[in-house]
Amino acid sequence: MTQSQTSKRFYIPIVKAGITLLLLWGIGAILKDLPMVKELTIKKLSLSAPTIVEMVITLLMVVVLVNFGRDFGRQLRRVLPRFPQSSVILVSLVYIIATVITYNAFSPLGRTLFKESFWIYQVVFLALVLLPLWIGVTTLYRNTDKLVDLITTEVDKATGEMTQMGRYGEQVSCVHCGALNVPEAQFCSQCGADLSTPAAVANACPACGAPNDTDASFCIECGADLSPA
């Protein structure tokens, strides 16, 4: 699988979840402001119609969040094969967020059902939060060495690229795969494509033969005039 395909699959769950959550939020905001919803009264329920709409929309948003956590967790394992436990930590965080959102949205219903025993509702959701929190923290603690190694490797890689840029100057981008190569490279280090371009040969210096950019007026090697006769 190429790097572009991996990046595409990595961002797809984020985009899908973001768009779906925005749509649900917009639908909920519109429904709650409709006059027929505001004026709707159900005598057997002590909850208002806008509150019920908010609960339903929130439940759908929680489902989207949970599915996002699972899908994105799988992609995270592919992107970070050296730290597969990152998916467990992510899913745990998503579950905590989803549980807190559900608690806030369904609190009116909980107060109606439990009344003086509302503490039962609170204890249940507290347990639902503590479980993924324990799993996430435990996983992170047990794999701290892998996380540190991953961070160190990425920092060293970025530092090496910056050092290479400073040593060789501006790098040459391969027209086939987009990989960066040192200026004097003849072939791409990633796909092996020929990096020599007709444009560079066409603008060769007539005095010393050095290649120059197509818009160059003078040779970068000897200073000869490159303007057409």
Secondary structure, DSSP 8 states (H G I E B T S, - for coil): --HHHHHHHHHHHHHHHHHHHHHHHHHHHHHHH-HHHHT---TT-SS-HHHHHHHHHHHHHHHHHHHHHHHHHHHHHHH-TT-TTHHHHHHHHHHHHHHHHHHHHHHHHHHHHHGGGHHHHHHHHHHHHHHHHHHHHHHHHHTHHHHHHHHHHHHHHHHHHHHHHHHH-S-EE-TTT--EE-TT-SB-TTT--B---HHHHHT--TTT-----TT-SB-TTT--B-S--
